Amino acid sequence: MFSSPIGIICHGGAGTIKDPAAHAAGLDEAIRAGYQLLRQSAEADKAVVHAVRLMEDNPVFNCGTGSKLTVGGRAEMDAAVMNQDGRFGGVCCITGVKNPILVAERVMRDTDHLLLSGEGAVRFARQAGFEEFDTVTDRARAQLEEFFKDPGSGRFPKSAGRGTAGAVAIDRHGRVAAATSSGGITGRLPGRVGDSALLGCGTFAGPSGAVSCTGHGEEIMRAMLGREVVEKMRTMPAAVAVTLAISESKRRKQDVGVVGLDARGTVGFGHTTPDMAWGYMVADRVFLFNEVKPKRRVTG
Ligand code: ASP
């Protein structure tokens, strides 16, 4: 029996990247680890959860440890995973857990629900055995202090205060899945839910493909960007689907980034923000890109 070519594509957030080398190293680790699982015949959802988990543990990325803080100084995190069969699990505004993506995975596997929020999500995590963990870093505290010094209008967060990590994979059975985890935006209101954990917005998968989005969550939600891109993949390859969606976002002056894979395993990526770190692995080779102006490829 033939098996499909496996592949994984990850992003480390769209916005402005201050430390491209650290982003590249973190992405490289996540991509290789996810790909390794795919080689060992893991299903796509396992691989994307594992890749995102590694990025959550790396304070360079805005998710898990190192998540951005609300005006109240809390790290309220969002994460979700979805596979092409429509199975979905998400948590939003979850606090005090090391790996929101693992809790999201448990929501998908162990409950009849799709999304748990706030206190309920934390209670579920504790019952599932996830111990209390403080994800707040000194860097996130410093960023919040900076925000208070210059909050601007207070309504439209600066791109420097964002980020997110995401992964999309195709396994040897040709099944796709996506996972996204976000520490949100510095200085947001407590209780604010971003796009990452919302089905069809920051995370979406279907028989034609899967995507993970990053950028200004409110705009991604309005556009239902994840679903829009995967819908396009019904009739076009991932690269074209993402490029068309990104041009539309550019026209609407939205700050977004997208990575995706279609059912044939071809990749798509794009962003309207100044920078985005992303990379993919297919045919046992890693391609890493730090799209920090000027664009440069880091390894190949
Ligand atoms: N999309 C995330 C949010 O709005 C942030 C980001 O990806 O930069 O919470």
Residues whose N, C-alpha, C, O or C-beta is under 5 A from the ligand:
A	BS01	LIG	A14 R162 G163 T164 S182 G184 I185 G194 D195 C213 T214 G215 H216 G217 E218
